[in-house]
Amino acid sequence: MKRLLGEFQSAGLTAVEVECYAPLAPLSPGGFRARFIAADGAE
C-alpha cells in the first residue's frame, strides 16, 4: 500500500482518508479505498 500511496503523492495528491479491506473469502481480492486532495485543494 505504501508504494501505491507514493505513486499518488508523486502525482501531486495527498491522501486524506485510506481504508484497506481484507478478503471476504479465501482467494478473493481485498479492497482499497482512498480519498485524496489535489495540489490545488480540489477533492
Residue pairs with C-beta under 8 A, 6 or more apart in sequence:
1 18
1 20
1 32
4 32
5 15
5 18
5 34
8 15
8 34
8 36
9 15
12 38
12 39
13 36
13 37
13 38
13 39
14 36
14 37
14 39
15 34
15 35
15 36
16 35
16 36
16 37
16 43
17 34
17 35
18 32
18 33
18 34
18 35
19 31
19 32
19 33
19 34
20 30
20 31
20 32
20 33
21 30
21 31
21 32
21 33
22 30
23 29
23 30
35 43
36 43
37 43
